[in-house]
Amino acid sequence: MADLNPSAAIPSPLEQEVLDEYALLLANLNKLSSQLNSLADRPTAEVLDGLRMLERKTSLVCTLLKASVYSIVLQQQIYGGEEGEE
C-alpha cells in the first residue's frame, strides 16, 4: 500500500541533493541530445570540408614544427663544430 504519511512527501536533504543531481544530469543530456541532433542535421559534405581544413592546418603545424626542430639541431651542430675547432 502507499505510504500516507505526509512527512514522507518531503524529501530529506540527501534525497533532495540526489534529485537535484538527476535534474542537472537530465539538463546535460538534453543539451547533448540537441547538439547531436544539430550535428546530424548538417550535411556530410560540410562536416568533411571542415575536417579537411583541420587536417591541412594540422599538417602545416606539423611541418613547421619539424622545420623548427631541424633548424635547432642544425644550429647546435654548427655551434658545436665551431667550439671544437677553437
N, CA, C and O atoms as a CHARMM CRD file, in Angstrom:
* protein
*
  344
    1    1 MET  N      0.81800  -1.18300   0.00000 PROA 1      0.00000
    2    1 MET  CA     0.00000   0.00000   0.00000 PROA 1      0.00000
    3    1 MET  C      0.86700   1.25400   0.00000 PROA 1      0.00000
    4    1 MET  O      2.03300   1.21100   0.39100 PROA 1      0.00000
    5    2 ALA  N      0.30200   2.34700  -0.43100 PROA 2      0.00000
    6    2 ALA  CA     1.02500   3.60600  -0.48700 PROA 2      0.00000
    7    2 ALA  C      1.21000   4.16400   0.90800 PROA 2      0.00000
    8    2 ALA  O      0.35700   3.99200   1.77800 PROA 2      0.00000
    9    3 ASP  N      2.32000   4.82600   1.10900 PROA 3      0.00000
   10    3 ASP  CA     2.60200   5.44500   2.38900 PROA 3      0.00000
   11    3 ASP  C      1.81000   6.74800   2.47900 PROA 3      0.00000
   12    3 ASP  O      2.00700   7.65000   1.66500 PROA 3      0.00000
   13    4 LEU  N      0.92700   6.85100   3.45200 PROA 4      0.00000
   14    4 LEU  CA     0.07800   8.03600   3.58400 PROA 4      0.00000
   15    4 LEU  C      0.64800   9.04000   4.55800 PROA 4      0.00000
   16    4 LEU  O     -0.01400  10.02700   4.88100 PROA 4      0.00000
   17    5 ASN  N      1.83700   8.82100   5.02700 PROA 5      0.00000
   18    5 ASN  CA     2.47600   9.72400   5.96600 PROA 5      0.00000
   19    5 ASN  C      2.84000  11.01200   5.23900 PROA 5      0.00000
   20    5 ASN  O      3.60300  10.96200   4.27400 PROA 5      0.00000
   21    6 PRO  N      2.31100  12.19000   5.67200 PROA 6      0.00000
   22    6 PRO  CA     2.61200  13.44700   4.97800 PROA 6      0.00000
   23    6 PRO  C      4.08000  13.83500   5.04200 PROA 6      0.00000
   24    6 PRO  O      4.56500  14.52600   4.14600 PROA 6      0.00000
   25    7 SER  N      4.79700  13.41600   6.06500 PROA 7      0.00000
   26    7 SER  CA     6.22200  13.76300   6.16000 PROA 7      0.00000
   27    7 SER  C      7.04700  13.01000   5.12700 PROA 7      0.00000
   28    7 SER  O      8.16200  13.42300   4.80700 PROA 7      0.00000
   29    8 ALA  N      6.51200  11.90000   4.59600 PROA 8      0.00000
   30    8 ALA  CA     7.23600  11.13200   3.57600 PROA 8      0.00000
   31    8 ALA  C      7.23300  11.87300   2.24100 PROA 8      0.00000
   32    8 ALA  O      8.06800  11.57100   1.38900 PROA 8      0.00000
   33    9 ALA  N      6.34100  12.81700   2.02600 PROA 9      0.00000
   34    9 ALA  CA     6.27600  13.58200   0.78100 PROA 9      0.00000
   35    9 ALA  C      7.41200  14.59700   0.69300 PROA 9      0.00000
   36    9 ALA  O      7.78400  15.01500  -0.40300 PROA 9      0.00000
   37   10 ILE  N      7.95500  14.98900   1.81600 PROA 10     0.00000
   38   10 ILE  CA     9.05400  15.96000   1.83100 PROA 10     0.00000
   39   10 ILE  C     10.36300  15.17500   1.83800 PROA 10     0.00000
   40   10 ILE  O     10.62500  14.41800   2.77300 PROA 10     0.00000
   41   11 PRO  N     11.19500  15.35200   0.79600 PROA 11     0.00000
   42   11 PRO  CA    12.44900  14.58200   0.75500 PROA 11     0.00000
   43   11 PRO  C     13.45700  15.09700   1.77700 PROA 11     0.00000
   44   11 PRO  O     13.46600  16.27300   2.14000 PROA 11     0.00000
   45   12 SER  N     14.28400  14.19500   2.21700 PROA 12     0.00000
   46   12 SER  CA    15.35700  14.56800   3.13400 PROA 12     0.00000
   47   12 SER  C     16.38700  15.39900   2.36000 PROA 12     0.00000
   48   12 SER  O     16.35700  15.41400   1.13000 PROA 12     0.00000
   49   13 PRO  N     17.29000  16.08200   3.05100 PROA 13     0.00000
   50   13 PRO  CA    18.32300  16.86200   2.34000 PROA 13     0.00000
   51   13 PRO  C     19.14700  16.00900   1.37600 PROA 13     0.00000
   52   13 PRO  O     19.47800  16.45400   0.27700 PROA 13     0.00000
   53   14 LEU  N     19.47600  14.79100   1.78800 PROA 14     0.00000
   54   14 LEU  CA    20.24900  13.91400   0.90700 PROA 14     0.00000
   55   14 LEU  C     19.42200  13.53100  -0.31800 PROA 14     0.00000
   56   14 LEU  O     19.92800  13.52900  -1.44000 PROA 14     0.00000
   57   15 GLU  N     18.14700  13.20500  -0.09800 PROA 15     0.00000
   58   15 GLU  CA    17.27500  12.86400  -1.22800 PROA 15     0.00000
   59   15 GLU  C     17.11800  14.06200  -2.16800 PROA 15     0.00000
   60   15 GLU  O     17.10300  13.89900  -3.38800 PROA 15     0.00000
   61   16 GLN  N     17.00300  15.24400  -1.60700 PROA 16     0.00000
   62   16 GLN  CA    16.86700  16.44400  -2.43100 PROA 16     0.00000
   63   16 GLN  C     18.12700  16.69700  -3.24800 PROA 16     0.00000
   64   16 GLN  O     18.05400  17.11500  -4.40400 PROA 16     0.00000
   65   17 GLU  N     19.28000  16.44200  -2.64300 PROA 17     0.00000
   66   17 GLU  CA    20.55000  16.60700  -3.35800 PROA 17     0.00000
   67   17 GLU  C     20.63600  15.62300  -4.52300 PROA 17     0.00000
   68   17 GLU  O     21.08200  15.97900  -5.61400 PROA 17     0.00000
   69   18 VAL  N     20.20700  14.38700  -4.28400 PROA 18     0.00000
   70   18 VAL  CA    20.20800  13.38000  -5.34900 PROA 18     0.00000
   71   18 VAL  C     19.25200  13.79800  -6.46200 PROA 18     0.00000
   72   18 VAL  O     19.58000  13.67700  -7.64300 PROA 18     0.00000
   73   19 LEU  N     18.07500  14.28800  -6.09100 PROA 19     0.00000
   74   19 LEU  CA    17.11000  14.75300  -7.09500 PROA 19     0.00000
   75   19 LEU  C     17.66200  15.92100  -7.89700 PROA 19     0.00000
   76   19 LEU  O     17.45400  15.99700  -9.10800 PROA 19     0.00000
   77   20 ASP  N     18.36300  16.83000  -7.23000 PROA 20     0.00000
   78   20 ASP  CA    18.97100  17.97100  -7.92700 PROA 20     0.00000
   79   20 ASP  C     20.02700  17.49900  -8.91700 PROA 20     0.00000
   80   20 ASP  O     20.12300  18.02000 -10.02800 PROA 20     0.00000
   81   21 GLU  N     20.82700  16.50300  -8.50500 PROA 21     0.00000
   82   21 GLU  CA    21.84700  15.95900  -9.40600 PROA 21     0.00000
   83   21 GLU  C     21.20800  15.28800 -10.61500 PROA 21     0.00000
   84   21 GLU  O     21.70400  15.41000 -11.73500 PROA 21     0.00000
   85   22 TYR  N     20.09900  14.57500 -10.38200 PROA 22     0.00000
   86   22 TYR  CA    19.38600  13.95600 -11.50600 PROA 22     0.00000
   87   22 TYR  C     18.83000  15.01400 -12.45400 PROA 22     0.00000
   88   22 TYR  O     18.84300  14.82900 -13.67100 PROA 22     0.00000
   89   23 ALA  N     18.34400  16.12000 -11.89800 PROA 23     0.00000
   90   23 ALA  CA    17.82800  17.20800 -12.73600 PROA 23     0.00000
   91   23 ALA  C     18.96000  17.81700 -13.56600 PROA 23     0.00000
   92   23 ALA  O     18.77100  18.13100 -14.74100 PROA 23     0.00000
   93   24 LEU  N     20.12400  17.98200 -12.96000 PROA 24     0.00000
   94   24 LEU  CA    21.27900  18.50900 -13.67700 PROA 24     0.00000
   95   24 LEU  C     21.72100  17.54200 -14.76700 PROA 24     0.00000
   96   24 LEU  O     22.05500  17.95900 -15.87500 PROA 24     0.00000
   97   25 LEU  N     21.72400  16.25500 -14.45300 PROA 25     0.00000
   98   25 LEU  CA    22.07100  15.23800 -15.43900 PROA 25     0.00000
   99   25 LEU  C     21.09400  15.26100 -16.60700 PROA 25     0.00000
  100   25 LEU  O     21.49900  15.15700 -17.76500 PROA 25     0.00000
  101   26 LEU  N     19.81000  15.39800 -16.30200 PROA 26     0.00000
  102   26 LEU  CA    18.79900  15.46900 -17.35200 PROA 26     0.00000
  103   26 LEU  C     19.02300  16.68200 -18.24700 PROA 26     0.00000
  104   26 LEU  O     18.91600  16.57700 -19.46900 PROA 26     0.00000
  105   27 ALA  N     19.32900  17.81900 -17.65700 PROA 27     0.00000
  106   27 ALA  CA    19.58000  19.03500 -18.44900 PROA 27     0.00000
  107   27 ALA  C     20.80100  18.84100 -19.34300 PROA 27     0.00000
  108   27 ALA  O     20.78600  19.23500 -20.50900 PROA 27     0.00000
  109   28 ASN  N     21.86100  18.23400 -18.80200 PROA 28     0.00000
  110   28 ASN  CA    23.07000  17.99800 -19.60500 PROA 28     0.00000
  111   28 ASN  C     22.80400  17.01800 -20.73500 PROA 28     0.00000
  112   28 ASN  O     23.29400  17.20800 -21.84800 PROA 28     0.00000
  113   29 LEU  N     22.03200  15.97100 -20.46100 PROA 29     0.00000
  114   29 LEU  CA    21.70900  15.00200 -21.50900 PROA 29     0.00000
  115   29 LEU  C     20.84100  15.63200 -22.59400 PROA 29     0.00000
  116   29 LEU  O     21.01300  15.33900 -23.77700 PROA 29     0.00000
  117   30 ASN  N     19.91700  16.48900 -22.19600 PROA 30     0.00000
  118   30 ASN  CA    19.09400  17.18800 -23.18700 PROA 30     0.00000
  119   30 ASN  C     19.94500  18.11700 -24.05100 PROA 30     0.00000
  120   30 ASN  O     19.72600  18.22100 -25.25800 PROA 30     0.00000
  121   31 LYS  N     20.91400  18.79000 -23.43100 PROA 31     0.00000
  122   31 LYS  CA    21.80800  19.66700 -24.18000 PROA 31     0.00000
  123   31 LYS  C     22.65800  18.85800 -25.15700 PROA 31     0.00000
  124   31 LYS  O     22.84700  19.26100 -26.30500 PROA 31     0.00000
  125   32 LEU  N     23.16600  17.71800 -24.69900 PROA 32     0.00000
  126   32 LEU  CA    23.95300  16.84100 -25.55900 PROA 32     0.00000
  127   32 LEU  C     23.10800  16.32100 -26.71200 PROA 32     0.00000
  128   32 LEU  O     23.57100  16.26000 -27.85000 PROA 32     0.00000
  129   33 SER  N     21.88500  15.95400 -26.42000 PROA 33     0.00000
  130   33 SER  CA    20.98200  15.45300 -27.45800 PROA 33     0.00000
  131   33 SER  C     20.72900  16.51000 -28.52000 PROA 33     0.00000
  132   33 SER  O     20.72100  16.20100 -29.71200 PROA 33     0.00000
  133   34 SER  N     20.52200  17.75000 -28.10200 PROA 34     0.00000
  134   34 SER  CA    20.27800  18.80700 -29.08600 PROA 34     0.00000
  135   34 SER  C     21.52900  19.08700 -29.91500 PROA 34     0.00000
  136   34 SER  O     21.42400  19.36200 -31.11000 PROA 34     0.00000
  137   35 GLN  N     22.70900  19.02100 -29.30100 PROA 35     0.00000
  138   35 GLN  CA    23.95000  19.20400 -30.04700 PROA 35     0.00000
  139   35 GLN  C     24.13600  18.08800 -31.07600 PROA 35     0.00000
  140   35 GLN  O     24.53200  18.34400 -32.21300 PROA 35     0.00000
  141   36 LEU  N     23.84700  16.85000 -30.66900 PROA 36     0.00000
  142   36 LEU  CA    23.97700  15.72800 -31.59400 PROA 36     0.00000
  143   36 LEU  C     22.96900  15.83000 -32.72600 PROA 36     0.00000
  144   36 LEU  O     23.27900  15.48800 -33.86700 PROA 36     0.00000
  145   37 ASN  N     21.77000  16.29600 -32.42200 PROA 37     0.00000
  146   37 ASN  CA    20.76700  16.49300 -33.47200 PROA 37     0.00000
  147   37 ASN  C     21.21100  17.55600 -34.46700 PROA 37     0.00000
  148   37 ASN  O     21.02500  17.40000 -35.67400 PROA 37     0.00000
  149   38 SER  N     21.79300  18.62700 -33.96300 PROA 38     0.00000
  150   38 SER  CA    22.24700  19.68500 -34.87700 PROA 38     0.00000
  151   38 SER  C     23.40000  19.18700 -35.74700 PROA 38     0.00000
  152   38 SER  O     23.49300  19.55400 -36.91800 PROA 38     0.00000
  153   39 LEU  N     24.28000  18.35500 -35.18700 PROA 39     0.00000
  154   39 LEU  CA    25.36200  17.78200 -35.99000 PROA 39     0.00000
  155   39 LEU  C     24.82000  16.80300 -37.02500 PROA 39     0.00000
  156   39 LEU  O     25.30900  16.74800 -38.15300 PROA 39     0.00000
  157   40 ALA  N     23.81700  16.03800 -36.63900 PROA 40     0.00000
  158   40 ALA  CA    23.23800  15.06200 -37.56500 PROA 40     0.00000
  159   40 ALA  C     22.49500  15.74500 -38.70000 PROA 40     0.00000
  160   40 ALA  O     22.39500  15.20000 -39.80000 PROA 40     0.00000
  161   41 ASP  N     21.97300  16.93500 -38.43600 PROA 41     0.00000
  162   41 ASP  CA    21.23500  17.66300 -39.46400 PROA 41     0.00000
  163   41 ASP  C     22.14200  18.32800 -40.48800 PROA 41     0.00000
  164   41 ASP  O     21.71400  18.63700 -41.60000 PROA 41     0.00000
  165   42 ARG  N     23.39500  18.54700 -40.10800 PROA 42     0.00000
  166   42 ARG  CA    24.32100  19.20100 -41.03900 PROA 42     0.00000
  167   42 ARG  C     24.68000  18.23200 -42.15500 PROA 42     0.00000
  168   42 ARG  O     24.80600  17.03000 -41.92300 PROA 42     0.00000
  169   43 PRO  N     24.84200  18.74400 -43.34200 PROA 43     0.00000
  170   43 PRO  CA    25.22400  17.86500 -44.45500 PROA 43     0.00000
  171   43 PRO  C     26.60800  17.26300 -44.22500 PROA 43     0.00000
  172   43 PRO  O     27.49700  17.89700 -43.65600 PROA 43     0.00000
  173   44 THR  N     26.76300  16.04300 -44.67700 PROA 44     0.00000
  174   44 THR  CA    28.02900  15.33600 -44.51000 PROA 44     0.00000
  175   44 THR  C     29.16000  16.06000 -45.23400 PROA 44     0.00000
  176   44 THR  O     30.29100  16.08900 -44.75000 PROA 44     0.00000
  177   45 ALA  N     28.85900  16.64400 -46.39100 PROA 45     0.00000
  178   45 ALA  CA    29.88900  17.35700 -47.15000 PROA 45     0.00000
  179   45 ALA  C     30.44100  18.52500 -46.34200 PROA 45     0.00000
  180   45 ALA  O     31.64300  18.78600 -46.37000 PROA 45     0.00000
  181   46 GLU  N     29.57500  19.22200 -45.62800 PROA 46     0.00000
  182   46 GLU  CA    30.02600  20.36600 -44.82500 PROA 46     0.00000
  183   46 GLU  C     30.95500  19.90200 -43.70300 PROA 46     0.00000
  184   46 GLU  O     31.97300  20.53700 -43.42800 PROA 46     0.00000
  185   47 VAL  N     30.59900  18.80000 -43.06500 PROA 47     0.00000
  186   47 VAL  CA    31.43800  18.25500 -41.99900 PROA 47     0.00000
  187   47 VAL  C     32.78300  17.81200 -42.56600 PROA 47     0.00000
  188   47 VAL  O     33.82900  18.08100 -41.97500 PROA 47     0.00000
  189   48 LEU  N     32.75500  17.13500 -43.70900 PROA 48     0.00000
  190   48 LEU  CA    34.00700  16.67600 -44.32400 PROA 48     0.00000
  191   48 LEU  C     34.88700  17.84300 -44.74900 PROA 48     0.00000
  192   48 LEU  O     36.10700  17.77500 -44.60500 PROA 48     0.00000
  193   49 ASP  N     34.29100  18.91100 -45.27000 PROA 49     0.00000
  194   49 ASP  CA    35.07900  20.09600 -45.63300 PROA 49     0.00000
  195   49 ASP  C     35.76400  20.68100 -44.40100 PROA 49     0.00000
  196   49 ASP  O     36.93000  21.07200 -44.45600 PROA 49     0.00000
  197   50 GLY  N     35.03800  20.73500 -43.30300 PROA 50     0.00000
  198   50 GLY  CA    35.63000  21.23600 -42.06200 PROA 50     0.00000
  199   50 GLY  C     36.77300  20.36700 -41.58800 PROA 50     0.00000
  200   50 GLY  O     37.79700  20.86800 -41.12200 PROA 50     0.00000
  201   51 LEU  N     36.59400  19.04900 -41.71100 PROA 51     0.00000
  202   51 LEU  CA    37.66200  18.13700 -41.30900 PROA 51     0.00000
  203   51 LEU  C     38.87200  18.24000 -42.22800 PROA 51     0.00000
  204   51 LEU  O     40.01000  18.12900 -41.77200 PROA 51     0.00000
  205   52 ARG  N     38.63300  18.45200 -43.52600 PROA 52     0.00000
  206   52 ARG  CA    39.76700  18.62000 -44.45300 PROA 52     0.00000
  207   52 ARG  C     40.56600  19.87300 -44.11400 PROA 52     0.00000
  208   52 ARG  O     41.79700  19.86000 -44.14200 PROA 52     0.00000
  209   53 MET  N     39.85500  20.96200 -43.79100 PROA 53     0.00000
  210   53 MET  CA    40.54000  22.20300 -43.42200 PROA 53     0.00000
  211   53 MET  C     41.35700  21.98200 -42.14700 PROA 53     0.00000
  212   53 MET  O     42.49000  22.45100 -42.04200 PROA 53     0.00000
  213   54 LEU  N     40.78100  21.27400 -41.19100 PROA 54     0.00000
  214   54 LEU  CA    41.50100  20.98000 -39.95500 PROA 54     0.00000
  215   54 LEU  C     42.72500  20.11600 -40.23300 PROA 54     0.00000
  216   54 LEU  O     43.77700  20.31600 -39.62600 PROA 54     0.00000
  217   55 GLU  N     42.59500  19.16200 -41.14200 PROA 55     0.00000
  218   55 GLU  CA    43.72400  18.30400 -41.49500 PROA 55     0.00000
  219   55 GLU  C     44.84300  19.11600 -42.14000 PROA 55     0.00000
  220   55 GLU  O     46.01700  18.89700 -41.84200 PROA 55     0.00000
  221   56 ARG  N     44.49100  20.04800 -43.01600 PROA 56     0.00000
  222   56 ARG  CA    45.51900  20.89000 -43.65200 PROA 56     0.00000
  223   56 ARG  C     46.24200  21.74300 -42.62200 PROA 56     0.00000
  224   56 ARG  O     47.46600  21.86800 -42.65900 PROA 56     0.00000
  225   57 LYS  N     45.48500  22.32900 -41.70600 PROA 57     0.00000
  226   57 LYS  CA    46.10400  23.16900 -40.68300 PROA 57     0.00000
  227   57 LYS  C     47.01600  22.33500 -39.78600 PROA 57     0.00000
  228   57 LYS  O     48.10600  22.77600 -39.42200 PROA 57     0.00000
  229   58 THR  N     46.57400  21.13900 -39.43400 PROA 58     0.00000
  230   58 THR  CA    47.38300  20.25700 -38.59600 PROA 58     0.00000
  231   58 THR  C     48.66100  19.85700 -39.32800 PROA 58     0.00000
  232   58 THR  O     49.73700  19.81200 -38.73100 PROA 58     0.00000
  233   59 SER  N     48.54100  19.57100 -40.60100 PROA 59     0.00000
  234   59 SER  CA    49.69700  19.19900 -41.40300 PROA 59     0.00000
  235   59 SER  C     50.69000  20.35400 -41.48000 PROA 59     0.00000
  236   59 SER  O     51.89900  20.14200 -41.39400 PROA 59     0.00000
  237   60 LEU  N     50.18700  21.56500 -41.64000 PROA 60     0.00000
  238   60 LEU  CA    51.05200  22.74400 -41.69900 PROA 60     0.00000
  239   60 LEU  C     51.78800  22.92900 -40.37500 PROA 60     0.00000
  240   60 LEU  O     52.98700  23.20600 -40.36600 PROA 60     0.00000
  241   61 VAL  N     51.08200  22.77900 -39.26900 PROA 61     0.00000
  242   61 VAL  CA    51.71300  22.92700 -37.95600 PROA 61     0.00000
  243   61 VAL  C     52.78700  21.86600 -37.76800 PROA 61     0.00000
  244   61 VAL  O     53.86400  22.16000 -37.24900 PROA 61     0.00000
  245   62 CYS  N     52.50400  20.63500 -38.18600 PROA 62     0.00000
  246   62 CYS  CA    53.49000  19.54900 -38.07000 PROA 62     0.00000
  247   62 CYS  C     54.72700  19.85600 -38.90600 PROA 62     0.00000
  248   62 CYS  O     55.85100  19.64200 -38.45100 PROA 62     0.00000
  249   63 THR  N     54.53000  20.35800 -40.12900 PROA 63     0.00000
  250   63 THR  CA    55.66000  20.69300 -40.99900 PROA 63     0.00000
  251   63 THR  C     56.49800  21.81300 -40.39100 PROA 63     0.00000
  252   63 THR  O     57.72700  21.75100 -40.41000 PROA 63     0.00000
  253   64 LEU  N     55.83800  22.83600 -39.85300 PROA 64     0.00000
  254   64 LEU  CA    56.56400  23.94300 -39.22900 PROA 64     0.00000
  255   64 LEU  C     57.33300  23.46800 -37.99600 PROA 64     0.00000
  256   64 LEU  O     58.44800  23.92300 -37.74200 PROA 64     0.00000
  257   65 LEU  N     56.73600  22.55600 -37.23400 PROA 65     0.00000
  258   65 LEU  CA    57.42000  22.02300 -36.06400 PROA 65     0.00000
  259   65 LEU  C     58.65700  21.23000 -36.46400 PROA 65     0.00000
  260   65 LEU  O     59.71300  21.36400 -35.84600 PROA 65     0.00000
  261   66 LYS  N     58.52500  20.40900 -37.49500 PROA 66     0.00000
  262   66 LYS  CA    59.67300  19.63500 -37.97400 PROA 66     0.00000
  263   66 LYS  C     60.78400  20.56000 -38.46200 PROA 66     0.00000
  264   66 LYS  O     61.96000  20.32500 -38.18400 PROA 66     0.00000
  265   67 ALA  N     60.40900  21.61800 -39.19300 PROA 67     0.00000
  266   67 ALA  CA    61.40700  22.56500 -39.69000 PROA 67     0.00000
  267   67 ALA  C     62.10500  23.27400 -38.52800 PROA 67     0.00000
  268   67 ALA  O     63.31200  23.50700 -38.58000 PROA 67     0.00000
  269   68 SER  N     61.35700  23.61400 -37.49300 PROA 68     0.00000
  270   68 SER  CA    61.95400  24.28700 -36.33700 PROA 68     0.00000
  271   68 SER  C     62.93400  23.36700 -35.62000 PROA 68     0.00000
  272   68 SER  O     64.02900  23.78300 -35.24100 PROA 68     0.00000
  273   69 VAL  N     62.53400  22.12300 -35.44200 PROA 69     0.00000
  274   69 VAL  CA    63.42200  21.16600 -34.77300 PROA 69     0.00000
  275   69 VAL  C     64.67600  20.94600 -35.61200 PROA 69     0.00000
  276   69 VAL  O     65.78200  20.90600 -35.07200 PROA 69     0.00000
  277   70 TYR  N     64.51700  20.80400 -36.91500 PROA 70     0.00000
  278   70 TYR  CA    65.66700  20.62000 -37.79900 PROA 70     0.00000
  279   70 TYR  C     66.60800  21.82300 -37.71400 PROA 70     0.00000
  280   70 TYR  O     67.82800  21.66300 -37.66800 PROA 70     0.00000
  281   71 SER  N     66.03300  23.02800 -37.69500 PROA 71     0.00000
  282   71 SER  CA    66.84200  24.23900 -37.60700 PROA 71     0.00000
  283   71 SER  C     67.61500  24.28200 -36.29000 PROA 71     0.00000
  284   71 SER  O     68.79100  24.64800 -36.27500 PROA 71     0.00000
  285   72 ILE  N     66.97700  23.91800 -35.20500 PROA 72     0.00000
  286   72 ILE  CA    67.65100  23.92300 -33.90200 PROA 72     0.00000
  287   72 ILE  C     68.78100  22.90200 -33.88100 PROA 72     0.00000
  288   72 ILE  O     69.87600  23.19300 -33.39800 PROA 72     0.00000
  289   73 VAL  N     68.52200  21.71700 -34.39800 PROA 73     0.00000
  290   73 VAL  CA    69.55500  20.67400 -34.42600 PROA 73     0.00000
  291   73 VAL  C     70.72200  21.12300 -35.29900 PROA 73     0.00000
  292   73 VAL  O     71.88000  20.93200 -34.92800 PROA 73     0.00000
  293   74 LEU  N     70.43200  21.71500 -36.44800 PROA 74     0.00000
  294   74 LEU  CA    71.47800  22.18800 -37.35000 PROA 74     0.00000
  295   74 LEU  C     72.30600  23.28300 -36.68700 PROA 74     0.00000
  296   74 LEU  O     73.53200  23.27600 -36.79700 PROA 74     0.00000
  297   75 GLN  N     71.66300  24.22100 -36.00400 PROA 75     0.00000
  298   75 GLN  CA    72.38900  25.28600 -35.31400 PROA 75     0.00000
  299   75 GLN  C     73.28400  24.71700 -34.22300 PROA 75     0.00000
  300   75 GLN  O     74.41500  25.16800 -34.04200 PROA 75     0.00000
  301   76 GLN  N     72.77600  23.72400 -33.49500 PROA 76     0.00000
  302   76 GLN  CA    73.59400  23.11900 -32.44200 PROA 76     0.00000
  303   76 GLN  C     74.80600  22.41000 -33.03300 PROA 76     0.00000
  304   76 GLN  O     75.88600  22.43300 -32.44300 PROA 76     0.00000
  305   77 GLN  N     74.63900  21.78700 -34.18200 PROA 77     0.00000
  306   77 GLN  CA    75.77400  21.12200 -34.82500 PROA 77     0.00000
  307   77 GLN  C     76.78800  22.14300 -35.30600 PROA 77     0.00000
  308   77 GLN  O     77.99400  21.93200 -35.18100 PROA 77     0.00000
  309   78 ILE  N     76.30000  23.25900 -35.86100 PROA 78     0.00000
  310   78 ILE  CA    77.21100  24.30000 -36.34700 PROA 78     0.00000
  311   78 ILE  C     77.98500  24.90300 -35.17600 PROA 78     0.00000
  312   78 ILE  O     79.20900  25.03000 -35.23400 PROA 78     0.00000
  313   79 TYR  N     77.25900  25.27900 -34.10200 PROA 79     0.00000
  314   79 TYR  CA    77.92900  25.87500 -32.94700 PROA 79     0.00000
  315   79 TYR  C     78.82300  24.87000 -32.25000 PROA 79     0.00000
  316   79 TYR  O     79.86900  25.24000 -31.71700 PROA 79     0.00000
  317   80 GLY  N     78.43300  23.60700 -32.24500 PROA 80     0.00000
  318   80 GLY  CA    79.27600  22.56500 -31.64200 PROA 80     0.00000
  319   80 GLY  C     80.54700  22.36800 -32.44800 PROA 80     0.00000
  320   80 GLY  O     81.60600  22.11900 -31.87200 PROA 80     0.00000
  321   81 GLY  N     80.46700  22.47400 -33.76700 PROA 81     0.00000
  322   81 GLY  CA    81.64600  22.34200 -34.62000 PROA 81     0.00000
  323   81 GLY  C     82.58500  23.51600 -34.47200 PROA 81     0.00000
  324   81 GLY  O     83.80300  23.34000 -34.50200 PROA 81     0.00000
  325   82 GLU  N     82.03700  24.72200 -34.31200 PROA 82     0.00000
  326   82 GLU  CA    82.88600  25.91700 -34.11700 PROA 82     0.00000
  327   82 GLU  C     83.62000  25.85100 -32.79800 PROA 82     0.00000
  328   82 GLU  O     84.78800  26.23100 -32.71900 PROA 82     0.00000
  329   83 GLU  N     82.95400  25.37200 -31.75700 PROA 83     0.00000
  330   83 GLU  CA    83.59200  25.29200 -30.43600 PROA 83     0.00000
  331   83 GLU  C     84.70300  24.23700 -30.45000 PROA 83     0.00000
  332   83 GLU  O     85.71900  24.38600 -29.77100 PROA 83     0.00000
  333   84 GLY  N     84.49900  23.17700 -31.22500 PROA 84     0.00000
  334   84 GLY  CA    85.50000  22.11700 -31.30400 PROA 84     0.00000
  335   84 GLY  C     86.75100  22.56200 -32.02900 PROA 84     0.00000
  336   84 GLY  O     87.84300  22.07500 -31.74000 PROA 84     0.00000
  337   85 GLU  N     86.60400  23.49000 -32.97700 PROA 85     0.00000
  338   85 GLU  CA    87.75100  23.97600 -33.75600 PROA 85     0.00000
  339   85 GLU  C     88.59500  24.94200 -32.96500 PROA 85     0.00000
  340   85 GLU  O     89.79200  25.06400 -33.22500 PROA 85     0.00000
  341   86 GLU  N     88.01200  25.62800 -32.01500 PROA 86     0.00000
  342   86 GLU  CA    88.75300  26.66200 -31.26300 PROA 86     0.00000
  343   86 GLU  C     89.60200  26.10900 -30.19700 PROA 86     0.00000
  344   86 GLU  O     90.27500  26.86100 -29.49200 PROA 86     0.00000
